[in-house]
Amino acid sequence: MSEEVKTTEKEKAAVETDTPNTVLAAEAEEKTKKNTADEGAEFSFDSEVEELPEEIKQKLEKNKAARAKKKLIKKKKKKVARIVKVGRAYIQATYNNTIITLTDTNGDVISWASAGLAGFKGAKKATPYAAQIITKIAAQKAREEYGLEEVSVFVSGVGTGREAAIRALNANNLNVSAIKDMTPVPHNGCRPKKPRRV
């Protein structure tokens, strides 16, 4: 009973000072600090990996909320938790975009990310920085949900993000066992486009 009285007094004090959000936010932070201190032993790899930039985090949360609204309409399927230690990483690096897809050994998709998903637009989608960020997003999701540890990499395309994506896989605690270039090369097939005039 005394605890309930204390909380109501805090709320009254917050209303009187016209800053209810700051008091409630401080209480929420204390609770999250306690929870993270308890859960720190379980997830040790998160501390080693660098955090995503704030802008990208906000965009991802916004996209997640939009998808959650759509999922409420659809029926939920029961998700069977499975562990995939060894998988494959398919990197498609074009002049305009970079897409990374992480799969199991059969080719069933575990997680994926593209530069557009991370909030990059226009010419920024093809940059090595965008490739690094999307690799981090896809790798974190695969590690958390499926426990992915080792990948063989299959690279397709000649975009600027291909090397950055491979390096980022290694930096995000995924062991790269093999790298194969799957870029299609014509054996003098179709007539090439005329060169672009600048």
CORDA-V202815 format. One record per residue. N is the residue number from 1. RES is the residue in one letter. PSI is psi in degrees with one decimal (* if undefined). Layout:
# CORDA-V202815
n=<N/N>
res=<RES/RES>
psi=<PSI/PSI>
This chain:
# CORDA-V202815
n=<1/2/3/4/5/6/7/8/9/10/11/12/13/14/15/16/17/18/19/20/21/22/23/24/25/26/27/28/29/30/31/32/33/34/35/36/37/38/39/40/41/42/43/44/45/46/47/48/49/50/51/52/53/54/55/56/57/58/59/60/61/62/63/64/65/66/67/68/69/70/71/72/73/74/75/76/77/78/79/80/81/82/83/84/85/86/87/88/89/90/91/92/93/94/95/96/97/98/99/100/101/102/103/104/105/106/107/108/109/110/111/112/113/114/115/116/117/118/119/120/121/122/123/124/125/126/127/128/129/130/131/132/133/134/135/136/137/138/139/140/141/142/143/144/145/146/147/148/149/150/151/152/153/154/155/156/157/158/159/160/161/162/163/164/165/166/167/168/169/170/171/172/173/174/175/176/177/178/179/180/181/182/183/184/185/186/187/188/189/190/191/192/193/194/195/196/197/198>
res=<M/S/E/E/V/K/T/T/E/K/E/K/A/A/V/E/T/D/T/P/N/T/V/L/A/A/E/A/E/E/K/T/K/K/N/T/A/D/E/G/A/E/F/S/F/D/S/E/V/E/E/L/P/E/E/I/K/Q/K/L/E/K/N/K/A/A/R/A/K/K/K/L/I/K/K/K/K/K/K/V/A/R/I/V/K/V/G/R/A/Y/I/Q/A/T/Y/N/N/T/I/I/T/L/T/D/T/N/G/D/V/I/S/W/A/S/A/G/L/A/G/F/K/G/A/K/K/A/T/P/Y/A/A/Q/I/I/T/K/I/A/A/Q/K/A/R/E/E/Y/G/L/E/E/V/S/V/F/V/S/G/V/G/T/G/R/E/A/A/I/R/A/L/N/A/N/N/L/N/V/S/A/I/K/D/M/T/P/V/P/H/N/G/C/R/P/K/K/P/R/R/V>
psi=<-41.1/-32.9/-40.1/-39.8/-41.6/-43.7/-39.4/-35.9/-39.5/-43.9/-40.9/-43.5/-38.6/-40.4/-39.9/-37.2/-0.7/19.4/66.2/-30.7/-36.1/-40.3/-47.0/-36.1/-38.5/-41.1/-40.9/-39.3/-41.3/-42.2/-43.7/-34.8/-41.3/-43.0/-42.5/-31.5/-37.5/-37.6/-3.6/-31.9/-31.8/-48.7/91.7/-26.6/-21.8/-33.6/-29.2/-35.9/140.8/150.7/153.2/152.8/150.7/-42.6/-45.2/-38.3/-46.0/-42.0/-40.3/-41.5/-38.3/-44.5/-39.9/-42.4/-40.0/-40.8/-35.1/-38.4/-41.2/-36.5/-27.3/-33.0/-43.4/158.4/142.6/133.0/147.7/124.9/123.0/122.1/125.6/155.2/127.9/104.0/-39.7/133.3/-164.4/150.0/119.3/119.8/119.9/106.0/104.2/179.9/-24.1/-17.3/166.2/128.9/132.1/134.8/125.6/128.3/169.5/-172.9/-22.5/-18.3/6.7/130.0/129.7/-52.6/159.4/163.6/148.2/165.3/-32.8/-36.2/-36.4/-2.1/9.3/145.2/151.5/-136.0/-19.6/-19.2/-29.1/4.3/156.5/-32.2/-43.1/-41.0/-40.0/-44.0/-45.3/-31.2/-40.0/-42.2/-49.7/-40.3/-41.4/-44.3/-43.9/-38.1/-42.9/-44.2/-33.0/-8.7/34.9/135.0/-36.8/138.8/147.9/133.7/133.8/112.5/135.1/133.0/167.1/24.3/169.2/-13.9/0.8/-46.4/-39.6/-37.4/-40.8/-43.6/-38.3/-33.6/-45.8/-37.3/-22.4/35.7/32.1/124.7/124.5/110.3/-33.7/151.0/126.2/132.8/118.3/17.8/124.9/132.2/124.0/139.6/62.7/59.7/-101.5/156.5/130.7/160.4/152.9/149.0/147.0/131.7/128.4/*>
